[in-house]
Amino acid sequence: MRDPARIFPVIAHPDAIRSATVWHCRYKSLEPLAELRDLEELVIATFPDESFEFLGRLQNLRYLRIVHMPRISDLGPLATLTRLTSLSLSTLPSWDASGRTTTIRSLDPLTAIPGLAHLELLGICPPDKSLGPLEKCKRLQTARVSQYPQAEIDRFFGQTSVADRFNPEPTIS
């Protein structure tokens, strides 16, 4: 959905929605998305909120892609998404091309997502730019990262059986 409004619209039948895309809208907050309790796939471009806290209530979410989340610094709320298998977090392509990043506190919360199989972190980095915590993601099959030191990328892929590939596309959309 692309909407020029500043307030997220009321959704008549939130339990009927399994897939949603919110693409560069001007909403002040996306918190009303938490009402979509049966949501399995969510794609967002421009995340205006300062926290992922309300996303943690989307317990059926399997696929999450967020492009441009400049106000986010904590991935902690994502740890409650126990059904999540595919996660993509990225800066705008123009940021990535210029080397600009979004700094997050830690990658550790991602290790609490039991079924995480596919991960993209494009321009989303902790201060130490270490991929070490991801080695605890035992089901991780593919990963694609940018803005990490090449030596760290080589170390991570050499140390794990994770393939250096982009995430698969969502299946419902």
N, C-alpha and C positions, 0 to 999 in steps of 0.2 A: 504494500500500500504506500502511496506517496500522497501526502496531504499537506496543504499549506497552513493548516490550523496549528495553534500553539498548545491546545489541549487534546489529549488522546481521546478518540471517540468512544462512546459507549457501545459495547458489543452485545447485540441482542441475545445470542445463544453461545456464550463462551465455551460451554462444554462440547460443542459440535466442531470446534476448530482444532485440527491436528497439526497444521503447518501454517506458518506466518512469516511474511517478509515486511520489514519496516525499513524503507530505503530513503535515507537522507531527508527525513521529515523534520519539521521544526518544533516538535513537541518538547515542552519543558521537562517532561518526565515520561519514561516508558513503564512506570510502575503498574499501570492498569493491565499490562501483559500478564501479571501474576494471577489474574482471574481466569486465564486460559489453562485450566488445570489438566486438560488432556492433551496439551500441546506436546508434540514429539519432535518437531523440527522448527527452528527459529533462526532467521537470518536478519541481522540488523546492520545498517550502515549509518553511522553517527549515533553513538550512544551518549545521551546528554547527562545521564545521572552520575553521581559521585561514588556509587556503590552498586555491586552486583547482588546485594542482599535480596531483593525481591525475585531475582531469577532463581534463587535457591529454593523457592516454593514450587517451581515447575518440575515436580518429581517424575514426570513421564518423559522429560526431554531426553532425546537420544542424540540429536544433532544440533550444535550451536555454532553459529558463525557471526562474529562481530568485527566489523571494519570501523576503525576510528573510535577510540575510547579514551580520549585525552585526559579525562578527569578520574580515571580508574587507577588505583595504585595497589589494591588488595584483591587477590584472586580467591581469598578464603571462602566466600559464599558459594563458589562453584563446587567446593568439596562435598556439598550435600546432594549434588546431582548424581546419584548412584546409578542411574540408567544411561548416563551419557557415554556414548562410544566414540563420537567424533566432535572435536573442538578446534575451532579456528579463530584465533585472535590476531588482529593485524592493525597496523597504522594505515593511513591512506597511502596508496601507491606513490604519490609524490613525496611523502615523508620518507618512505623506504628508500627511494632513489637518491634522496639527499642525505641519507644516513641518520635522519632524525628518528628518535625512538620514544616510546612510552615506557617509563620506568615503573615496574611493579616491585613490591617488597620482596617476593619470593615465589619460586615455582613449587614449593612444598605442598600447597593445597591440592595441586593436581595429582599428587601421589595417593590421595584419599579417594579418588574416583576409580572404583574397582574395575570397571569394564572399558576404561579409556583405551581405544585401539588406534585412533588416528588423531594427530595433533599438528597444528600449524601455529607457530609463534613468529610472526613476521613483523619485526620491529618492536616486539614486546619483550623486554629484558629486565632481569633483576640487576641491582647495582654491580654485583660481582661477575655478571655475564657468564655464569656457569650453568651448564645443562645437567650437572651431576644429580640433582634431585630426580630428574626424569628416569634415571636408571632404576628407580624403585617402582616404576609403572610397569608391572610384569606382563600386562596384556598389550602393551604398546607395540603395534606392528609397523606403522609408518609415522614419519615426522618430517616436517620441513621448517627450517628456521632461517632467519636472517638477522643481521646486525650483531651477531655473536662473533668472537674471534675465530678465524678459520681453524686454528689449532684446537680450539675447544670443540668445534663442530666435528673435526676429524677424530678427535679423541672419543666423543660420544658415540658416533656411528661405528667406530672401531671396537669399542667396548661392549656394544649391544648388538642384538640381531635386528634392530629397527632399520627398516628401509627408508632411504631418503626420497620420499615421494609426497606429492600433494594429497590432501584428503579426498576420499571419494565424494561424489555429489550426493545430496539428500535423495531419498527414494520416494517420498510422498509428493513433493511439489509438482 
